[in-house]
Amino acid sequence: MLGNDGVVKHGLGGVSQRAHVKGRKVDTGEYSLEVRRVRLGDAGLYRCSVLHGDRTLEREVRLVVVQVTPDTRGHPFEGSELHLRCEVSEALQGARFSWHRGGESPGPGGERVRTGDEGRMLYIDRLEPEDRGVWECLVTFQSQKVRASYEIRVLGFVNSAQEVPTFYVRPGSQARLSLALTPELPCRPETCGWLRGRGGAGARSLGEDDGAWTERSPGALALTLAPTRASDRGLFTGYLNASGYWIARTVRLEFVEVTVSQAGPVLLGTSLRVNVSTAYPAGLDEVVWGQENRSAAGMVGEDFWEEGWGLYIPQVTPSHAGNWTCALYRDGVLVGNTSYLLEITALDYQASNAAPSTRRITLVVALTFLMLIIVAACLILLRKFQTRRQSFPALDVTLTTAEVPAKKV
């Protein structure tokens, strides 16, 4: 029984709430039934009855449902096994089964991923992060093809066990090593942490005595070292111990050094090179320099640009003073950063950069002004001397001769 809007009112049991007939097509004799969110229990024989006067027209169609269900218990942790079954609501004589993921089909007898039971079963031993994604079961029967899919989620670290991420810092600075986790996986102090070294018997736990502390959050496991020491260079292991499965990842910590072509404050108007170097360049493929919000990438012909892993400023100006940052990347992922504080000398940049003729004019004006000052000072001194001389009256001296018996004076 259909309503005016084509929704099935009753007659299909539990399917009625998810089934309808498009009303505008009924007027043209189209009575196709559409079922949303098909379930395995929807399979079976469907009958369409059309009443017109005293006549009844009936047709039947059989619905066969295909679905994929996991055939193993427990959570799909990395390292565990997973079995998927491709179910069909009824036996189809001559039906063929195959599995696909990303256009590829696993072989029937692979080492880790294989199929069985005439293609109905998919076996995955030792789940890895690469197994995440949608897997499809393709059922081919006569001229029809039906696909049923299942999304595999692997609980553990996001990156592959074969990858060893490298993080770069300057000696004595703070280092933060991080690993991404699947968000639904709980990380507690008793189940996850960090070790020094590449796991195994030679690894040891880390604590505050090492200047290290662990950060646990949904989707991330991080280790902070502050300040970094020379002995910190090397390998660290982040681990998970969930439901008896030991999952570990190794990361590397390396140091970078910053060298400049001029030691101390930089003289204005000169050129400057700032180079970044490391003893382990294999973990880097891109370096980006920037000052505040301005990037030097590809700025050839501007007032600064990049040369290899270094920064080159052809002529230092006051606008270049300040903190410069260097971001280090590997495959587009930030793996470290460092900085350089550019200080300039307190010289008059405009005077040092002026034309020679302008400097000569400035010198002549300065000397002329100095001569005027000297002449004015001399005139003032002379005037004071004359004033003092007029303050004393003239002395008249008269010499006389006196007759003395003894001698003439």
C-alpha positions, 0 to 999 in steps of 0.5 A: 500500500502506497501513500500519495508521496509514494512511501510504502505504508505497509506490506513490506514489514520492516523494509517499509520505513526504508522503501518508497516508489517515486510518485511522479513515475507512477503516473507513467506506469513506473512502479519501481521500488527503491530501498535505502540502506539495504540490509542482509535481512532485506533479501527475499522474494518481492511481489508487485500487485497492480489492481485495475477494476476487477483485474490484478497484475502481479510480478515477482522479483528476487533480491539477493544481498551481498555484504562483508563481515569480519570473521575474527573477534577483538580489536584490529590492532597492528600485528593482529590477524583479520579475516573478512567473509563475503556473504551472500543471502542465498547460494548462487550456482556459478557465482565468482568471488574476488577481492580488490583494494585500490584496483589491486587484487591479492593473490590466493596464496600470498605470504601475509594477505591471501584469499580462501573458500573459493574467494569468499574469505580474505585473510590478513595476517599481522595487520599493518598501517598499509592495510587501512582503507576500503576493501571490496568483494566483487560477486559476479553472477551471470551478467550482473556484478555486485560490490560490497565493501568493508573499511579496515581500521588498524589500531596503532601508530599511523606511520609505517614500521619501516619509516624512521622519522628524523627530527632536527634541533640546535644543540642546547635547544628544546626538542619535541619528538612526536608520533601519530596514533589512531585517535580511538586508541587509549594511551596511558602511562602504563600502556605507552611511553618512550625508550632510549635506543631502538627498542629491544634489550639495549633500550632504557626508559627515560625520565626527568633525570634525562631532561625528558618528559612524555606527553600523551593525548588522543592521537599523539605520543610526544617526547620533549627534551630540554635542553638537548645534550650532545648525548641525546643525538641518536635513536628513540623508540615510542611504544604501545602495549595494548591487549598483549600486542607490542607496537613500537616505532623508532625516531631519530634526533639530529643536530643542525648547526648555523654558521654565518659569513660575519661574526657578531653584528653585521656591517650595513651595506655588506653581503651576508650568508647564513648556512645550515648544516647537519651530520645526517642530511638524509632526513632532509629534502627542503629548507625554507627561510623566512623573516616574520611573515615574509618567506624567502622561497623563490625570491630571486631578484629581491632583497634576499633569497635561498641558496641551497640550505642557506640564506643569502642577503646581497646587501644588508639594510636596517629592514633585515635586522631581527629574527630569521627562522629556518623550517626543515622539511622531509616529504612536505612534513616539518621535521625541525626548525632553527633561527638566527638573530641578525644584529646590525652595527650602529653606523649611519647607513645613509652616510656610508652609502652616499655618493662620493660627491655628496660626502665631499660637499658635506665635508666642505660645509662642515669645515667652513662651519668650523672655521667660522666658529674659530674666527668668531672665537678669536674676535671675542677674545680680542675684544675682551683684551682691548676692554681690559687694557682700557681699564688701566690709566697711563703711567708718566715716568720722569727720570732725574739726575741727582748729585751725590758726593759718592757716586752718580746715579 
